[in-house]
Amino acid sequence: MSEKPGWWIYEGTGVPHDGIDRLPAPPPWRVFDESATPTAPGVEETKADIRRGANYRPDPDTVELVNAALYLRRPLLVTGHPGTGKSTLAAAIAHELKLGRPLRWNITSRVTLRDGLYQYDPLARLYQTKRHADDSAERDNGEDLGRFIRLGPLGTALLPSTRPRVLLIDEIDKGDLDLPNDLLTIFEDGAYEIAELVRHADRTADAQVMTADSTQRVPVHQGQVSCRAFPVIVMTSNDEREFPPAFLRRCIQVTLPQPDEDKLTSIVDAHLDGLAQDSADLIDTFLARREPGDLATDQLLNAIYLTDQAGRSGGVDRVHLAEKVMTHLSRRSDDD
């Protein structure tokens, strides 16, 4: 696609721009608390975030679906083979649209919705209470419950902000069976409550809590958090399980294709400037070895970098060395 459609906000170029400011109003059923005062702290990208975002090269279909999610204020559910860039897509969106450092929530079988929203430390509160048991001033002023609460990645992403935060929910298919359904209400409402603060709302209307990626504390009024702009949520899945239909219909589904020869060449050129032209043999080897078993694109990048560095000393069998690095990710043999 030589000319980018005019409605695209995210273009997939890796070049930062203010296109997010052109995003039109959400559909009526996806309007959130526009009156909320922005409290989300700005967090700058790291050098690693910038590198990943600038070098990512999505295909036009992926770019189109990302824009659909932006317009509709819906989360993305991204599937694909290992190494196709599922997790990196979040960094690419955040970098190009200048939305700051992406938040990340890694999912395991033990993770619950509460873990993503916030953590409360009752032991620290109990210790503090004992320390001030005889302090009448402390009792009169009320305790600062916010000191014992830290928002999780999802909870931080839902803080009211002028521009949406980007949140990566990585490997959601590894989570508890109830997690997708638990997320439905959060995705629909764009809001949640902190129970410990709600119970004390009559005594402390505002609490200052920590966020997931900053030491800066932000105010939470009467234990309620409501987003102003729905976050850009990228959920990755390795297709290890099926999701409920109700969950799927609230997501924009993206399947990242395995890169072909031309795409691999552009990826190598983006990450290893000047090496793509002399790496056709290794790209061919990668494509041949990818057929009988899973290989990830970063294995090709590792092989090209390694053979280039080793080859400067001479006497290196490039393909043989590359094959040592490009081992299959599954236990299947080449004969299977």
N, C-alpha and C positions, 0 to 999 in steps of 0.2 A: 504494500500500500504506500504509494509515493506521496500522496497528499493526505495529511491528517484531517479527519472530520472536524468541523468547527465546534461541535458540541463537546468534544473531548476536553476534560479538565486535566486529567493525568495523561501524558503523551508517551511515557515509556522511554524518554530520551536520556534520562539521568542528569539533565541540566535543570537546576533549581529555577523556579519561577513562582509568581504569585497567582497562578491560575485558580487556586482554591477560592479566591475572592470573587471569582465569576460564577461560582456555584449558585444556581437559583434556589429559591425557597423550597423546602421539602414538600412532599405531597401532604395533604391535610391530615392523613392518618399517621404521619411521622413527625409531627410538630411536638417539640418538647418544651421545657421551661425557658422560654426566651427572655423572661423577666429576671432570671437568676443573675446575680452579680458574679462576673468571672472571678474565680479564685484559684484556678489551676496554675501552678508555677511553670514558667517556661524552662525547659531543659534542653541544652544544646546537644547536638550530635557529637559523638566521639569520632576520632579519625577512622576507626573501623566501620562505623555507621556510614560515614561519607564514602569510603572506598566501596563498600558493598552496594550502596545506593547508586553511585555514579556509574559503576561497571555493569549493572544489571541490564539485560537486554530481553524484554518480554516480547512475545509474538503479538500481532495485532488483535487476535481474538481475546487474549488475556487482557490487553489494554482496554478493549471495548467493555469487557465484563467488570473490570475495576471501575470504570466510569459509571456503569449501571449501578454498582453498589454505592458510589458517591452520590448520585442523583437521588436514589431511593432510600438512602440512609439505612442500608442493610449490611449485615456482615458477609464477608466472603468465606466460603468453604473451599479450600484449595487442596486438590489431590494431584498425584503424579508420582512417577518413579523417583527413587533416591537421586539426589543431585540435580533435579530439574529446577531448583530455585524456589521451592515452596516458601521456606522461611524468609528468604532474602527479599521476597516481594514486598513484605511490610517495610523493610528498610528503604526499598526503592521508592515506594509511595511517599514515605515520610521525607526523604531527601529531596525529591523533585518538587513536592508541594510545600516545602519549607515548614513542616509541622513539628520540627524538633526531634529529639531522640525517641524512637519507638519504645513503648513499654513491652515487656515480654512476660508471659505466664506459661511456664512449662508444666504440662499435664502429666501426672502419673496416676496409677490405680488408687492411690490414697488421697488424692486431691478432691476437695469439695468446693461447692460454690462459695462458701464462707471464706475459704483460703484466698480466693481471688478478690473478694470484696474488702476484707479487713482482718487484722489480727488484734486480739485484746489480751493483755498480759495481767491476769488476776493476781499472780504471785507478787509482781512488782507493786501492784496497788496495795496488797495486804501488807507488804513490808513498809510501804510509805505510811499507811494508816497507823501502824504500830509505832512508828517513829514519832508521829505527831499526835499520839493519843492524849497527851497532856497539854497540848498546845491549843488554848482556847481560841486564839486568833485564827488558827488553821480551821477549826471547826466552824467558826462564825463565817469565814469567807467562802467555805465550801471547797471541796477538793477539785483539782484540775484533772478530770477524767481523761482529757485529751492526751495527757502525757503517757497513758498506758495503751493508746490505740495507734496503730499504723495501718494505713490503707494498703490494700493489695494492688496488683497491676490493674485488674478490672475496676476496682473501686476508685483508683486514681484516674483512670481513663474517663470515668463518668462525672468527674468534677466539672462544674460549669466553667466553660472557657469560650473565648471569642472564636478561636479556631479549634477544630477537633484534634484530639490526640490520636496517634496510631497505636493500636494494641495488637500484638501477635499472641495468639493462643495456640501454642505449638503442640502438635500431636494429640488433638482432642479425642481421637479414637482410643487412646490408652486410658482414658478416664473411666470413672464409675458409670454404670449403665444409666443412672439417673441424672448425670451431669447435663446432657443436652436439654432435657426437659426442664431442669432447674434454671438453665440459662434463658429459656423462652420468655419468662416474665420480665427478667432484667432487660432483654433486648427490646421487648415491646414497650416497657414503661420508661426505660432510660433513667431509672431511679432505684434507690434502695434505702434502707434505714439501718442505723447502727443501734442495735437494741440496748446496749449499755448506756448510750447517751439519751435515748428516748425515755428510759426509766427515770432519768434525772433532769428531764427537760424543764420541770417546774422550778428547779433550783438553779440550773445552769443552762441558759438558753443557747449560748454559743460556746463551743469547745474548739480548741486548737489542736489539730491532729497532724501527724506526720504523713507524708505521701510515700509511695513505693520507691521513687527514684530521686528523692530530694530530702535534705535535712530541714528544708523550710516547712513550717507548720502552717496549715490552712484552716480557716474557720468552717465549722459545720453547725448549722442552725437547727436546734431542737432534734438533733440526731438524723436529719433528713438530707440526703444527697440527691440532686436532680441535675442531669446534664442539660446544658444549653444547646450545644451542638453534638449530635450523636457521633461517637468516636468512629474512626476507620478501623474496623476489626477484621483481622486476617486470621482465620482458623485453618490449620493444616491437618491433614489426615493421610495416613498411609494405607487406607482402605482395609484396616484390620477388623472392621465391624460395620454394621449397617446402622443408620440413624433413623429416628422416628420421622414419619412423613411431615408431622407438624413442625419439626425442627428444620427439615430440608426446605420446606416452602417459604420459610422466613429468611433463607440464605440465598445469596447469589453463588451458584456452584461453578467452579473453575477447575478444569483438568489440564494441567500443564503437559504438553507433549514432550517426548524425548527429542532433543535437538538433532537436526540432520547435519550433513557436512558443512553446508553454508553457515548454519547457525553456530556450530562449534567453532568455525573459523573466526566468526565475529566475536564470540566469547573470548577466545584466546587472544585476539587482537586487543580487546578491551582490558583484559587483565595483564597481559604480557606483551606490551607494545613492541612490535618489531620481530616477534618470534613466530607469528602465525604463518608467514609466508614459507618459512623453512621447516614447518612442522606437519606438512601434508602426510608424510609417512606415518607419523604417530597418530594423527587423526584417523587415518585409514585403519591402523591397528586397533585403535579404540573402538571404532564402529564394528570391526569384525569380531572382537572379543565381547562386545555388548550383546550380540545376538544370543549366545547360549546361556548367559547369566547377567545379573545386574551389575552395572558399573555406574559410578557417579561422575558427573562432569568435573568435579574438583580433582578426581583422580587423574584425569587427562592433564589438567593444569599442573598438578604436581609432577607428572612424568615429563612434561615439556620443560618445566623449569629445571628439574634435576638433570636431564640429559644435556641441556644447554650449559649448565655450570660444569658438569663432569666432562663434557666434550671439549672444553677449553684446554684441558690437559692432554687431549689426544688419546687415541687407542681405545675408544669406547664404542661398543655395539649399542647404538641408540635404541633400537627396537627391543633387543633383549633386556636392557636395563628398564625400559618403559614397561615391559610386560611384568616385571617383578613388582612394580608399583601398582599396576592396574589389575589388582586381584578382585575376583568376584565377591560381591557382598553376601551372596547366599552360599549354601554348601553344595549346590549343584556343580557337578564337574562339566568340563567342556563336552563330554560324551553323552550327557543326560539329554 
